[in-house]
Amino acid sequence: MSQNAEVADQILVIGAGMAGIEASLTLAAAGKNVYLVEREPLFGGQAIKCEEVFANMECATCMAAPMQQEVLQNERIELLTLSDIKEVQGVAGDFTAKITKRARYVDSEACIGCNACFDPCPVSLPNTFEEDLGERKAIYISCPGALPNVPAIDTENCVRFAGEECNLCQEACMFEAIDFDQKDEEIEVRVSAIIVATGYDLQDVSQIAGVEYTESGNVYTAREMERLYASNGPTEGKIVLRSGKEPTSAAIVHCVGREDIGYCSAVCCMYSFKFVHYLTDKLPEIKLYEFVSDLCIPGKSYQAFYEKLKDKAQITRFQNLAISQQDDTATISFQTPSGEDNTLEVDMVILAPAIVPAKGASELAEVLGIRYGEAGFYGTESGIQSGVDSGRQGVYLAGCAQGPKDIARSITQASAAVGRLLASTD
């Protein structure tokens, strides 16, 4: 990207999930130059953890990969991975943003993505992208198919950066792509507007009262289930328990921890029913239970999705639910709406926790000078003109940074944010 481009034609997009990607591609098509900033070493957001997306159960990779490739090949988009926004000054039409770009320690131009550097690395540790269901090395790519297809070195766990003499990954690379001398960069850019598309996290189920969740047990989070089903995941798509056995029964629990956060995430019911599809696809004989406090089915396509799957699981309405684990089973204790006490033992429990703001959301709000509500999502206080307005002129919102929503609505909102931006700047 030309550093001499007019500020009016330069836009900063924060977050490279599906909303950030859509916003960047639309801006580039409108003749704008885009700095697309992503804190992770790969981009694509939460969507690339999925094998399929509801309601039509489309292939997530088939949806995301072409858009990712277009970003990488678009001369108007500069993708900055491993990067964080540190400061934003100025006004709409002329912002100055300071960005810290952390060193990857691998030359992206020299690397061909052969992965020869992985095996010699003496360090093995849980892979957070795989929800700790698999392991990775200190030099790693988060998962097969990750983009950019260039490893990064985890300096917190690399023995060389801990002071030991180790060049094993460098010696294994015949293309001399490993560069221990790389340094973090401080980048300053001037832009006319900013789109915030920082995505979301899921509620920490280990902190929910009455839910016994351990990383060695048979209670799983929604993201863990996504990675079990994914063909590029730690089990290559085989749905097995941590013991290696296939479950013969499973319970999917909606609305876990909703009392703690005080709002409905709106999409949890649908992604919970997606797991009915996942489980019956791989394990046709499995006995399934859906525990719901109430159901949120927004729209015709979702109603059809629900109707298709509802008879494949026993749906039970509950109140005062608790989950415990023992040996190879999990026990769900609950009350029916009439107050009757019940228990159910199953091989596997899958939790649908709430969508919550992404890690660091409040800190970024302070940097950007934008409003955020009690729940931590951006632009939710009174006085906001529309769903894409942040409360600061020239700063717009897209996707789950503004509130819980599915991929389709996130992409739609990204387009709306771009439309409002272009109308304000042209």
Buried (B, 14 or more C-beta within 10 A) or exposed (E): BEEEEEBBBBBBBBBBBBBBBBBBBBBBEBEBBBBBBBBBBBBBBBBBBBBBBBBEBEEBBEBBBEBBEBBEEBEBBBBBBBBBBEEBEBEBBBBEBBBBBBBBBBBBEEBEBBBBBBEBBEBEBEBEBBBBBBEBBBBBBBBEBBBBBBBBBBBEBBBBBEEEEBEBBBEBBEEEBBBBEBEEEEBEBBBBBBBBBBBBBBBEBEEBEEBBBEBEBBBBBBBBBBBBBBEBBBBEBBBBBBEEEBBEBBBBBBBBBBEEBEBBBBBBBBBBBBBBBBBBBBBEEBBBBBBBBEBBBBEEBBEEBBEBBBEBBEBBBBEEBBBBBEEBBBBBBBBEEEEEEEEBEBBBBBBBBBBBBBEBBEEBBEBBEBBBBEBBBBBBEEEBEEBBBBBBEBBBBBBBBBBBBBBBBBBBBBBBBBBBBBEBBE
